Amino acid sequence: MIETIATRPFDDQKPGTSGLRKKVPHFQQKHYAENFIQSIFDVAERQPGATLVIGGDGRFFNREVVQTAIRMAAANGFGRVVVGKDGILSTPAASNMIRQRKAAGGIILSASHNPGGPNGDFGIKYNIANGGPAPEAITEATFTRSKEIAAYKMSDAPSPDLSVLGETTIEDMVVEVVDPVADYAKLMQTLFDFDAIRALIAGGFRIKFDAMHAVTGPYAKAIIEGLLGAPAGTVMNGVPLEDFGGGHPDPNAVHAHELIELLMAPDGPDFG
């Protein structure tokens, strides 16, 4: 059943080009995330029964907001939601998925390189049908709507199991859980010469990739160790964690020091 839930506006939901970013406890306020998502749905143009892509970088609170967005999409007239397995979908992969599926847009949960965890950062952004960030006209309209919103819509159906690939339904909407890497890996093979890179690695060229326990891990393992044939262990810190393993997923000399130390060693890899 679709519920209409009364709410009150918040005065600080002004998104930038990277969406709305706040600390996790701020997003955990009652109705806060729901208000912003409903404001997006209220102003972003789409056809009835449109497709929506949903996913995020796996940081703390990602899974909960993914489930909320799915149930709200079902209550707001979408015909299909495409969501990454376990709620994981990197921003470039989401952008590609939006274009591949001819979706109306996508809800992407990310705060880029900012720290995660219960007291870390969180973000919600909307990408439009071309896969790119919402233009200022949409972000300003979203902010305006957020200051006057009085209710949001949500299905009371149980949240879908995001750990299982395949399709289920909520209300009249199909929820399709997909491999978050597959389509992106196909795209990469059209942009780069995988045969040449594979031959380089087979000839002894050594690579080390530090995923920093962020969303890139599954992509790097599938592409670098899988499709390109690099040895197992080439990708380090490759399992996405809600707090990024207590680290800061910003690949600079401070936070990527472990990788830099490996590269600077006498027997270090050729590229990292």
N, C-alpha and C positions, 0 to 999 in steps of 0.2 A: 504494500500500500504506500502511496505517496503522501508524505506529511508536509504540511506548511508550518514551519517553526518560527515563532516570533523572536525577534532579535532587536538589538539597538546598534546604532552606528558607532564606529570607532573613527577618530579624527586623524589617524596617522597611517592610513593605508594608501599612501601615495607611491606607486611603483615607478622605478626608473627603467632604463633599457634592459637591466638585468632582473627586473621584477621587483617584488616586495621582499625585503630582507630585514629580519629582526632576530633577536635571540630566541632560542627554543622556548623558554618559559613565557615569552611574550606571545608566541604563536599558540601556546597551550591554553591561553585564556578561553573561557567558554565563548563559543560562536566566532572567535577571531578568524580562524582559517576558513570556516564556512562562509562568513560574510564576504571575504575577498573572492573566493571561488564563485559565489553566486553573483557578485558584481561583474566578474568577467563574463559569465554566462549571459547576464542581462544585456551587455553592450556589444559583445562580439557577434558579428553577422554569421549566420549559418542557415543551411536548408533544413527542413524537417527531416529527422532520421539521419542526420549527419554523423560522421565518424569523428571520434576524438581520441588522440593518443595521450597516454598518461605514463609517467615514470619519473625516476629521480636517481640521485647519486648514492642512495643507500645510507645517508647519514641518519642520525638519531631523529625520530619522529617521521621519517620518510614513509614507513609502512602504514602508519595510522592515517596520514593525510592522503596517501594513494587510495586507501579504502574509502575514505570520506568522499574524495573526488569522484570515484566510481559510482557510489550510491547517489550522489547529487546529480551526476550526468544522467543517470537513469530517470531521475525525477524531472529533468529539464529538457526532455524530448530528443536526446541523442539516440541513434539507432544502433550504434556499435562503439565500444571502447576497446582500443588495442593497448594492452599494458604489458610491460616487460616482466618476465618471470621474477618473482620475489620483489616486484616493484622497482627493479633496476632498469634504468635506461639512461645512457649518457646523453648529454645535450646534443652532440653531433648525430648520434644514432637516432634520437627523437626527431631531429630535423629531417633526416633522411626518411624516417618512417612516415612522417606527416606527408611528404611528397609522394612516396611510393603508394600509400594507401589513399591518396587524394582526400585526406582528412580536412575538416574545417579548421583544425588547429591542434594544439597540444598543451597540456598542463605539465610543466617540468618543475620538479622539486630539486633545487640546488642552491648552494651559496658559494659556488665556485671553489676557490682554494681556501676559504675561511674554515676555521676549526669546527669540528662537530662535537657531538656528545650532549648530555642533558643540559649543560649550560653553554653550549656552543651556538653556532649560527644556523639559521634555516632560511629558506627562500622558496617563493612560489612565483613562477613567471609563465606567461602565455605566449606561445609562438603561433603565428598565423599560417594560413594555408600554403604559403611558399616556403615554410620551414623556418623562416626568420623571426626575430623578435617582434612583438607587437609594436606598431608605430606609435608615435606620441598621441595621435588622435584617439587610439584605443586605450592607452594607459591613462590619459587624462579623463576620458569618459568613465573608465573603471573607478578612478579616484572619486569623481563626482558622484557616481552611483553609490559608492561605499559610504558616503557621508549622509545618505538619505535612506539607505536600506532599512526595511522594517521586518522582513521575513526572508527565509530561504527555504528551498524545497529539497527534500531528501527522501529516498526510499527507505522503508524500515526493514527491507529484506536483509538476510544475513550477508555479511561480507564474503566475497568469493575467495576460494583458496588460490592464492597467487603462486604457490609452489608447484602447481601442476599445469603443464601446457595443455591448451585446448580451449573449448568454448563452453560457457555456461550462460544463463540468462538471469537478468534482474529486471523485473517489470517487463517491458517490451523491448529491452535493450540486450544485445549480445555482448558479453564480456569475453574477449579473446586474449588469452595469456600466451605470449610469444617468446621465443628465444631472443633475448635483447641484442645478441651479437650477430646473428646470421645475415640479416639484410645489410648491416653495416660492413661486414667482411666482404660481401659481394661488391658493394660500392667501392671499397678500397682496391679491389682487384681490377676495377675499370680505370683507376686513377694512377696506379703505380705498377711497375714491371715486376711482378712477383717472381717470375722465372729468373730474372737477373739477380734479384735479392736472394732468392733461394740458392742459386749457384754460388753466390758470394759467401754465404754462410756455410754451405757444404765444403767450400774450399778452405775453411779454417778461420774465417773472419768471425771474431767473437763479440757478442752483444750482451749488455746487461741492461735490463729495464726495471726501474723501481716504480711500482704502481702505488706505493705509499698507502696501502690499504684503502684506496679510493676506488671510484667506479671503473677506472681504466683496467683494473686487474683482469676481469674475465675477457675483455677485448684483446689485451696483450697476449694472454695465454693462448687464446684461440688463433690469433693471427701470427704472432711471432714464433711461438713454440709449435703450433699446429700447422698452419698453412705454409709457413716459411721454413719449418724444419729445424729451428734452433733447439739446442738441447734442453731437456727438462731442467728447471732451475734458472733458466735465463731470466724469467720474470720473478722478481723478488717482491715480497709483501703484496702478493697478488690477490688476497682474499679481501673484498670490501668489508669494512667494519663500521659500525655506527659512529664510533668516535675516532676513526682512522688510526686505531691502535694507540691512541693517546698523542699522536703526532699532528703535524700541521701539513696538509697535502699541498704545499706550495713548493715547487721544484727549484728552489734557490740554494745558494751555498750554505745557508744555515740549516734548512730543513731537509735537504737532500745530501747531507754530509756523508752518510753511509755509502751512497753510490759514488760520490766524488772520491772518497778514500779508496774504494775498489779500483776506480779508473786510474788513480795516481800511483797505484802499486806497481812494482817492476814487472810483475806478470799479469797485470790487469787486462781487462777486455779492451778491444779496439774501439768500441763505441758504446756510449751509454746515454 
